[in-house]
Amino acid sequence: MKIDFANLQYQHELYKDEIENAILKVARNCNFIMGNEVQELEKSLEEFTGAKYAISCSNGTDALLLAMMALGIGVGDEVITTPFTFIATAETIAFLGATPVFVDIDEKTYNLDSTKIETKITSKTKAIIPVSLYGQPANMDEIHKIAQKHNLKVIIDGAQSFGSTYKGITDSALGDISTTSFFPAKPLGCYGDGGAVFANDEELANKMKSLRLHGQSKRYHHKYIGMGGRLDTIQAAVLNVKLKYYPKDLLLRQEVAKKYTKALEHKSNLILPYVDEKTTSAWAQYSVRVKNRDELQEKLKLAGIPTAVHYPMPLHLQECFAYLGYKKGDFPISEIVSDEIMSLPMNPYVTDEEIEHIVWKL
Ligand SMILES: Cc1ncc(COP(=O)(O)O)c(C=O)c1O
């Protein structure tokens, strides 16, 4: 048996005619930049997420930049985030000249530990960026409470969690600004790079729209220093098709996760994912913890089972952040989880036979 990790090929086969026609239509119209498909997508994203404003952009990294630029974050500011995430979350803070300030994660959800945030707040702190890791929103009530008390903004990095909810509200509608990524392997992926930012505040939304287009207020008149951050029309066309089927895909991902959990419950060598009762996860990953990870990965590989590690080194120990002065031992939970975490094949189409095969080898 040979198992596919994200199974993008199967998904393409499912929606092939519609997606290929949508791409062909853009090719024939030649509306490659900001064509109608982009506005259509943004409207559908607003309807799906419940966020008042959705603005598509070039990728999930630029989405974070747009969010922070809109909030005026830059040199001299501090932004609190998790060290257990993809580099983009903290890299963008540093890219804008601000300082990433790390706070360790919760041992069960692997998301920012809200009880540890307040001790890191200084007069320079401008925002908190929780990441909805593996698809699950962080403890948003507590994070919002702290943000309100200290007059901070909340940017949710929802690159992995499009369609997840916290107390019934999508995480795209929950931040002062929320972001997402449409990287192909994300729960809702396009056929290249793509992303979006979400806001409920009109002024912030308009500013991000302008920043995405080189800060222009009208053609060749530039109010802000911005960026070339648009989503290609072809990617919007693909997403318009895939978004229609996304509610079904999300349910299938949740089903797959349930099946994994049921089948793995008795395995004493594994720590399984924990989903808080206030949240629903988009299940970007199904990640387990295991002590002998490298050995097990090798064994699974030989059995045709691909695995991945999200992420093997926490950000405070990355070479690029050496200047921040952190050291091993500063964020013990992030460090332990980085050593033990391993993601199993996850997509809406994992079959019962595949799960059986994986469980047998674990
Ligand atoms: C948590 C997180 N933030 C940001 C990003 C960046 O998204 P993109 O690859 O679309 O730039 C990713 C993508 O892997 C991510 O997982």
The ligand as an SDF file (V2000), in Angstrom:
LIG
                    3D

 16 16  0  0  0  0  0  0  0  0999 V2000
    1.1370   29.1280   10.6810 C   0  0  0  0  0  0  0  0  0  0  0  0
    1.5000   29.6070    9.3160 C   0  0  0  0  0  0  0  0  0  0  0  0
    1.6240   30.9290    9.0980 N   0  0  0  0  0  0  0  0  0  0  0  0
    1.9260   31.4280    7.8870 C   0  0  0  0  0  0  0  0  0  0  0  0
    2.1320   30.5950    6.8150 C   0  0  0  0  0  0  0  0  0  0  0  0
    2.5390   31.2000    5.5090 C   0  0  0  0  0  0  0  0  0  0  0  0
    1.6570   30.9330    4.4680 O   0  0  0  0  0  0  0  0  0  0  0  0
    2.1820   30.9520    2.9470 P   0  0  0  0  0  0  0  0  0  0  0  0
    2.9880   29.7230    2.7430 O   0  0  0  0  0  0  0  0  0  0  0  0
    0.9190   30.9520    2.1470 O   0  0  0  0  0  0  0  0  0  0  0  0
    2.9690   32.1890    2.7690 O   0  0  0  0  0  0  0  0  0  0  0  0
    2.0110   29.2140    6.9670 C   0  0  0  0  0  0  0  0  0  0  0  0
    2.2250   28.2990    5.8340 C   0  0  0  0  0  0  0  0  0  0  0  0
    2.7670   27.2380    5.9300 O   0  0  0  0  0  0  0  0  0  0  0  0
    1.6910   28.7000    8.2640 C   0  0  0  0  0  0  0  0  0  0  0  0
    1.5600   27.3970    8.4860 O   0  0  0  0  0  0  0  0  0  0  0  0
  1  2  1  0
  2  3  1  0
  2 15  2  0
  3  4  2  0
  4  5  1  0
  5  6  1  0
  5 12  2  0
  6  7  1  0
  7  8  1  0
  8  9  2  0
  8 10  1  0
  8 11  1  0
 12 13  1  0
 12 15  1  0
 13 14  2  0
 15 16  1  0
M  END
$$$$
